[in-house]
């Protein structure tokens, strides 16, 4: 069985029929499973931060012992989540994704949160290097998934969903980002962690391509920033190629 996880790019937001959930056959998950000749489960959801992606993947692997292939397309480094209890219909009114009472938040989406939370997070993001936080945590998740899948005999492909993830990572090492600051130990550690991952664990992170770049350069991007149907089809072809040519 193939399992995929990620954010809206993996779920297939804005694909034809997405409003009614009738888009699944257009997702790269469905098309990849057909190429591999196996069943699949897509456990992604829109707005996911990488904490949730990791948690949901672990949960799926704990309860599903039929998994042979796994694809994780990690989301933006900056995304985070916060435990909150809210009245019914909060999610619909605020237009924010929540699951397990965890609100998915990011600096770019503070306008979707309630005022009290926004007033706290806005100055917090001004002080804390949220990108470095996310890179450190996500690289740890990536290595954990690598070790786990190797132990369980699961073929794992992972990478980033958007070209800006790789740009954000490279920016960490620029003189502008490091001038007068003691980031040496951090930079050395994450560079070693990233470069020690094999190519098929770095799709869109310096290796192969990400879905957004593929859509931008060859096909089209939907009005709200998601890859089109042709992108999903070609991405499925790319992942199938990786699965079939990698020496596991």
Secondary structure, 3 states (H helix, E strand, C coil): CEEEECCHHHHCCCCCCHHHCCCHHHCHHHHHHHHHCCCEEECCCCCCCHHHHHHHHHHHHHHCCCCCEEEEEECCCCCEEEECCCCCCHHHHHCCCEECCEEEECHHHHHHCCHHHHHHHHHHHHHCCHHHHHHHHHHHHHHHHHHHHHHHCCEEEEEECCHHHHHHHHHCCCHHHHCCCCCHHHHHHHHHHHHCCCHHHCECCCECCCHHHHHHHHCCECCCCCECHHHHHHHHHHHHHHHHHCCC
